[in-house]
Amino acid sequence: KIREGLSKYIVNPQVVVSIVSVRSRKIIVLGEVGRPGFFQPETSVNTLEAISQAGGFTEDSEQKSVLLIRGGMEKPELRRLDLKKALNAGDLSDNVLLRSGDIVYVPNTFISDVSRFFAHLSVIISPVVEIERGYLFGDEIISGRGSAVRSK
C-alpha cells in the first residue's frame, strides 16, 4: 500500500518497514508494590519482572498469594501465584509470562492488616485515654495523693 501510494510521485519506489518496538502490550501491577500502575514492556515479561518494574514488593506484601487476573472484564480468570517459592526455592512454575491486558495484584499480609487496624484504632482511642489520664491526675491533685501537691 505504501509503495503503491508513493508510485504516484516516485518512479519504482523501494519501501522497507521494520518494527522498532511493540507498545501494544499493556500490563497493570497493583497492590503492595513500590510504584503500582500501567506498564508497557517492549518485550515479553514474566510476573516477577513486571513486579520488579513496579518497584518490587513492599514490606507488607503477601508473596504467596499474588493474583493474576487475565481475560479482561468479559471473562476474567483468576489465578493465585506463589511467588515466594520462586524467590526462596527457585521454583518458577508460578512465574508465568504475562499477556497484554493482564492485571497482577499483590495483596498485603494479614499481619499488616492487623497492624493497620491497631494503628487506626490507636488514633481513635488515644484522645479518650488522654482525657481519662487527665481525670485521674486531677483526682490525685484534689485528694492530695499527687506529686504536684506540696505539703506545708
C-alpha positions as CSV (number, residue, x, y, z in Angstrom):
1,K,0.0,0.0,0.0
2,I,2.8,2.4,0.9
3,R,4.7,1.5,-2.3
4,E,1.5,2.0,-4.4
5,G,0.8,5.4,-2.8
6,L,4.4,6.6,-3.4
7,S,4.4,5.3,-7.0
8,K,2.3,8.3,-7.9
9,Y,5.2,10.6,-7.0
10,I,8.3,8.4,-7.3
11,V,9.3,6.0,-10.1
12,N,9.7,2.4,-8.8
13,P,9.8,3.3,-5.0
14,Q,11.5,0.8,-2.7
15,V,9.9,0.6,0.8
16,V,11.2,-1.2,3.9
17,V,9.1,-1.4,7.1
18,S,10.7,-2.5,10.3
19,I,9.3,-2.7,13.8
20,V,11.3,-0.6,16.3
21,S,9.3,-1.5,19.4
22,V,6.0,-3.0,20.3
23,R,3.9,-0.7,22.6
24,S,0.6,-2.6,22.4
25,R,1.4,-4.8,25.4
26,K,-0.2,-3.2,28.5
27,I,0.1,-4.8,31.9
28,I,-1.2,-3.4,35.2
29,V,0.5,-4.1,38.5
30,L,-1.4,-3.1,41.7
31,G,-1.3,-3.6,45.4
32,E,1.7,-3.9,47.6
33,V,4.4,-2.8,45.2
34,G,6.7,0.3,45.1
35,R,5.1,2.0,42.1
36,P,1.7,0.5,41.1
37,G,0.3,1.3,37.7
38,F,0.3,0.7,34.0
39,F,3.4,-0.7,32.3
40,Q,4.1,-1.2,28.6
41,P,7.1,-3.6,28.4
42,E,8.8,-3.7,25.0
43,T,9.4,-7.4,25.3
44,S,7.7,-10.4,26.9
45,V,7.9,-10.2,30.7
46,N,7.1,-12.7,33.5
47,T,5.3,-11.9,36.7
48,L,8.4,-11.2,38.8
49,E,9.9,-8.9,36.1
50,A,6.6,-6.9,36.0
51,I,6.7,-6.6,39.8
52,S,10.3,-5.5,39.6
53,Q,9.4,-2.8,37.1
54,A,6.7,-1.7,39.5
55,G,9.3,-1.1,42.2
56,G,9.3,-4.6,43.8
57,F,7.4,-6.0,46.7
58,T,6.7,-3.8,49.7
59,E,7.4,-4.8,53.3
60,D,3.7,-5.6,53.7
61,S,3.3,-7.8,50.5
62,E,1.9,-11.3,50.6
63,Q,4.2,-13.0,48.1
64,K,2.5,-16.4,48.4
65,S,-0.9,-15.2,47.2
66,V,-0.3,-12.9,44.2
67,L,-3.4,-12.7,42.0
68,L,-3.2,-12.8,38.2
69,I,-6.4,-11.6,36.6
70,R,-6.5,-12.5,32.9
71,G,-9.1,-12.2,30.2
72,G,-10.5,-8.7,30.8
73,M,-13.9,-7.8,32.2
74,E,-15.9,-10.0,29.9
75,K,-14.4,-13.3,31.1
76,P,-11.9,-12.7,33.9
77,E,-9.9,-15.7,35.0
78,L,-8.2,-15.6,38.5
79,R,-5.1,-17.4,39.3
80,R,-3.2,-17.4,42.6
81,L,0.6,-17.4,42.2
82,D,3.0,-18.4,44.9
83,L,6.0,-16.2,44.0
84,K,7.6,-16.8,47.4
85,K,8.5,-20.3,46.0
86,A,10.2,-18.7,43.0
87,L,12.2,-16.3,45.2
88,N,13.1,-18.7,48.0
89,A,13.2,-22.1,46.5
90,G,13.9,-21.3,42.8
91,D,10.5,-23.0,41.8
92,L,9.5,-20.8,38.8
93,S,6.3,-22.7,38.0
94,D,4.1,-19.8,39.1
95,N,6.3,-17.1,37.5
96,V,4.2,-17.0,34.3
97,L,4.7,-14.9,31.2
98,L,2.2,-12.1,31.1
99,R,-0.1,-11.2,28.3
100,S,-1.4,-7.8,27.2
101,G,-4.3,-6.8,29.5
102,D,-3.1,-8.9,32.4
103,I,-3.6,-7.5,35.9
104,V,-1.2,-8.5,38.7
105,Y,-2.4,-7.8,42.2
106,V,-0.1,-8.1,45.2
107,P,-2.1,-8.3,48.4
108,N,-0.9,-7.2,51.8
109,T,-0.3,-9.7,54.6
110,F,-2.8,-10.5,57.4
111,I,-0.3,-9.1,59.9
112,S,-0.1,-5.8,58.0
113,D,-4.0,-5.7,58.1
114,V,-3.9,-6.2,61.9
115,S,-1.1,-3.7,62.3
116,R,-3.0,-1.1,60.2
117,F,-6.2,-1.8,62.2
118,F,-4.4,-1.2,65.5
119,A,-2.7,1.9,64.2
120,H,-6.2,3.2,63.2
121,L,-7.7,2.1,66.5
122,S,-4.9,3.9,68.5
123,V,-5.7,7.2,66.6
124,I,-9.3,6.8,67.7
125,I,-8.7,5.7,71.3
126,S,-5.6,7.8,72.3
127,P,-7.7,11.0,72.9
128,V,-10.0,9.1,75.2
129,V,-7.1,7.6,77.1
130,E,-5.5,11.1,77.5
131,I,-8.8,12.5,78.8
132,E,-9.1,9.6,81.3
133,R,-5.5,10.1,82.3
134,G,-6.2,13.8,82.9
135,Y,-9.2,12.9,85.1
136,L,-7.1,10.5,87.2
137,F,-4.3,13.1,87.6
138,G,-6.9,15.7,88.6
139,D,-8.3,13.4,91.2
140,E,-4.8,12.8,92.6
141,I,-4.3,16.6,92.9
142,I,-7.6,17.1,94.6
143,S,-7.1,14.3,97.1
144,G,-3.5,15.3,97.9
145,R,-2.0,12.0,96.6
146,G,-0.4,13.5,93.5
147,S,3.2,14.5,93.3
148,A,2.1,18.0,92.2
149,V,0.7,18.8,95.7
150,R,3.3,20.1,98.2
151,S,2.9,19.6,101.9
152,K,3.1,22.6,104.1
